[in-house]
Amino acid sequence: MHQRPPIRRSAPMEAEADGVIEGRNAVIEALRTGTAIDKIYIARGETDATLGHIASTAREKGIVVVDADRRKLDGLSRTHAHQGVIAVAAVREYAEVEDILAAAREKGEPPLIVVCDELSDPHNLGAVIRTAECAGAHGVIIPKRRSAGLTAVVAKTSAGAVSHVPVARVANLPALLRDLKKEGVWVFGTAAGGATPLYEADLKGPAAIVIGSEGDGMGRLVAESCDFIVSIPMRGKLNSLNASAAAAILLYEAVRQRLN
């Protein structure tokens, strides 16, 4: 009995499934029709008028535009015909920070928010969003730059949680943390040498949990904006956890405290 050969998707179909939009006309059309776009990558040093028009239109719409070298573009490309521009679609529109605070108010709960400081690995961000949804967090906040966004990879890793958890994106995390404090939210950073042991942290009230980047942890200005720096007990030979694991530990300590 002969088996049918596996069906192979063409490069354009793969690109569409990954949310990758390539080429000048395709990106212009996506901008024109209001497609939710996470970021647009444009070849560094290009002076082409069409690429300049794409960049200015995107910035007017609040879309992040990244100057990228050709190697970066070639690595992102599925069609090998990107013409110096690639857009990565977002799987949903970003929320506003106020939407997250309003979600807590509507439930009559103290806000529980996760703030991700430059998590560049989409699998980590997807895992954090999934855990946030499971723990009943009211939202996730990420920076506009140097962070993974709401791409197809993040959506897949989140196991559908991106459809249920509001994700806001801000230009300046220290300013965001100051604004949250004005709303009565306590800000808890995470670091190996934190002065507050996890099980002494009071997470019952309005809380924002800041998770640092995979390699460097929280940035200096972000760390200085925290009310408390929390340390997770480490009993083994290693001294750090994966970012999404750290988020899960703090979120579920908050859940435990709020059940009492």
N, C-alpha and C positions, 0 to 999 in steps of 0.2 A: 504494500500500500504506500503510495507516494504522499509525502507531506508537502503542504504548500509552503513556499518560502515565506519568511516573516515579512510583514508589511513594513517598509521603511518610510519614515516621514521625510519629506524633502526639507532642505535647509530653511526655506521661507516658512514652512509650517512649524518647524522647531522654534524658529525665532518668535513667531506669533505666540506659541504656547508659553515661551519664556518671558513674554512681555517686552521683547527687544524689537524696537522699530528702527529700521535702518534706511539711510538714503535721504537726500534733501527733500524730495517731493513727499515721501511718506511722513517725515517728521513735520513738515509744514502742514500737511493735511491733519495730522493728529492735533497740532496746536489749533488749527482752524475749527475743528469739530469739538474742542473742549475735552479731549481724552485726558484722563487723570495721568499725569506724568510725574514720575519720581525724580529723575535727573536727566539732563541732556549733556552728553559728552561731545565736545567739538575739538577737532584737531588743533593742537597748539601752533600758533604762528600763522595760521591761515588768514589771509586778508580778503578772501572771496566775499563779494557783496551778499550773496545768498546766505552764506553761513553767518555773516554779521546780522542780517535780518532775523534769522532764526534765533540767535542769541538775544537780541534786543526784545523780540516778541516774548520769548520765554521769561526773561527777567521781569517784564511788565506784568506777567501773569503770576509772578512769585515762584517760578520754577528754578531750581538750582541748576546753574550752568557750570560745567567743569571743563577746564582746559586739559586736554589729554594728549599724550604723545601717540604716534601712529601705532606703536606696539600695543598700547592699551586698547585702542580701538579695534585693532586686528584680533586681539584676544576676545573682545566682547562679541565680535561679528559672527553671525551664523551664515550670512549670504556671501561674504567676502566681496561685497559691493557697497560699502557703507558711505562712500563719497565724503568722508571726513566728518560725518555726524551720526550719532546713535542716541536715540531716546530710550529710556527704560520706563515702561508704563508702571503706574501704581495700581494695585489691585482694588483700591478703594480711595475715596477722598480722605484727606487728613482732617481730623477734628480740630476744634479750637480748645485751648486750655479751659476756657469757661464751660465748654460742653462737659468736660470731665468733672468739674466741681458741681455743675448742675445735676449730673447723674447721681452723685453722692447725696445731694440735697433731696432729690426726688425719692430716694430710697430711705431717707431719714437716717443715714449712716455717716460717721465721720469719714472724710475722704481717705482713701488708701490708693496711693499713686506710685508708679514705678518710673523713675527717671534714669534713662540710659545715657551715660556719658561716653559718646563715641564708640559704640559697639559696631565694629566694621564687619563682623562675620554675620551674614544673614541667617545662618543656622542658629547662632546664639540668640539673635534678636527674635526669631520665630519661636524659639523655646521659651524665652522670657514672656512673650505675649501669651503663649499657651498657658504657662503657669499663672500669669496674672489673671487670666479668665477663670481658671479653675479655682483660684483663691478668692475670687469675688472682688478683685481690685477694680477701681472705677475708671482707670485709664493708664496709658503709658505715654511718656513724653520723650522725644528724641531730638537731637540737634539737626539742623538742616545740612551741615557739612561734616565730613569725616565720620559718617555713620551709614550703616545699612538703612534702607528705606522699606516701604511696603511693596516689595517686589514679589514676583511669583514664587521665588524660592522661600522667602520669608512666610508667605501665605501657606505654602505646602508644609513647612516645618512647624507652623503654628497649629496644624491640624484643624484649620477652619476658624481658629480663635480670632483672627483679624476681622471676621464678620461681626463679632460681638463686643470687642473691646475697643473703645475709642483710642486712637493714636494721634497725638498732636505733635507738630514739628515746630521748633522755635529757633530763632537765629542766635540767641545768646542764653546759655544755660545759667550762668551766675545771676543774670537779671531775672530769669524765670524763677529761680529759687527765692530771690528777694521778694518777688510778687506773691509767691505762695505763702511766704512768712506773713505778709500783710493780710492774707486771708485766714491766718490762724493755723497754718499747717506747719508742723515740726518737720525738719529735714534731717534725715538719718543717712549719712554716708557709710560706706563699707571699706575697710582697709585692714590689712593684717595687724598693724600696730595700733589699732583704734583704742582710745581710752575707755570706751564704754563696752564691757562684755555684753554679748548679745542678750543673755538671759537677765540682764539688769536693765535693758532698754524698755521704756514704756511705749508700746506701740498701739495702745488702746485708742488714743485720741487721733486727731487729724494727722496723717503721716505721709511723707514722701520718702521713698527709699531710693537712694542713688546707687546705681551699679556702675563701677568704673569699666574702662575698656579692657580688652583681653590682655594686652601686654603691659600697659603703663598704669592701669588703675584710674582713679579719678585725677583730673587735672588740678593744678594748684588752686586756681580761682574757684573751681567748683568745690573742692575740699574746704576752702576757707569760708564758703557760703553755707556749709552745713552747721546745724545746731549740735549734732553729736556725730562722732566717728565710731562706728560699731565694729567690734572684732568678733569673728566667728571662732569658737574653740577649735583648735587644730591639735589632734592627739597623735597623728602619725608623723612620718618623716618629712612630708611635703608641707609647705607653708602657704599654699594658695589653692583656691577652688576655681573651676570654670565659672564664668560670669553668670550663666543661666542657673547653675547649681546654687551659687550664692544668693541669687534673687529668690529661688524657691525656698531656701532655708529662712530668709528674713520674712518673706510673705506668709509662710505657714506659722512662724512664731507670732506674727500679727493676728492671724486667724485664731490660733490657740488662745491668745490673750483676750480677744474680743468675744470668745465663746463663754468666758467666765463672768 
